[in-house]
Amino acid sequence: MRGTLAAARDAPAIRPAASIPALAKREDQDRSEGQEEGERPGRSAALDPRGPSSILSEHSSVAEHSSAAARDDREKASKRLDELLGQKADLERRQADQKARSAQAVASELTQLKARDTHVRAHEAAHIAAGGRYVTGGASYTYEKGPDGAEYAIGGEVGIDTSPVPGKPEETVEKMRVIRAAALAPSDPSAADISVAASASEIEAEALAQIAQSRAEEFAGRYASAADGSQDMGRASGGGGPDSRRRVDMVA
């Protein structure tokens, strides 16, 4: 009976039925852990037929391609930036040139207006100085507003009395000579100035003709009076004839 008991201790123990589900659960856990370990890089690389060096080479190629694409993008962006900066510089240069030309044009216009103003005023002042008492008033000017807002004289005129002196041709001649001198007083008389001077010369010529006619008539009257007086003297002395007429001619 003890030998039987000993044999019974050395034989494998029989697991109770209640432990079978626990065993199945553990086997499932082992399979699950095996799958998880298979998904790790080491196991994946070991199972990948390309091998580790092939995978590293592929990864390096992809990285180089990405780096080259990024480098191209940077070069394109840099080139575009240079183009934009160049366009901006050209625009600023054109604007600066336009501004400089505008400033030069304004300065040139002001210079011309100032010179014209000085010339016009000097022109009219010459008329006034030479016209004397025949000038009917001060100078009147035509103005133009400059780019600086100031008014500049660009034209002018002076009134002057050009009418003859009634019944006094000698004074008319003197007056017309003053008027002609006044009209031609500026260094560059205008067409209107020349016209006034020509009109004064015509009136002067008419006055001179009147003076000549008056003197001729006066001389003829004096000559006739002298001739009549000589004839009377000849009759009174009983003389007369050619000799007395010659003496009258010499006296005349």
Secondary structure, 3 states (H helix, E strand, C coil): CHHHHHHHHHCCCCCCHHHHHHHHHHHHHHHHHHHHHHCCHHHHHHHCCCCHHHHHHHHHHHHHHHHHHHHHHHHHHHHHHHHHHHHHHHHHHHHHHHHHHHHHHHHHHHHHHHHHHHHHHHHHHHHHHHHHHHECCCCEEEEEECCCCCEEEEEEECCECCCCCCCCHHHHHHHHHHHHHHHCCCCCCCHHHHHHHHHHHHHHHHHHHHHHHHHHHHHHHHHHHHHHHHHHHHHHHCCCCHHHHHHHHHHC
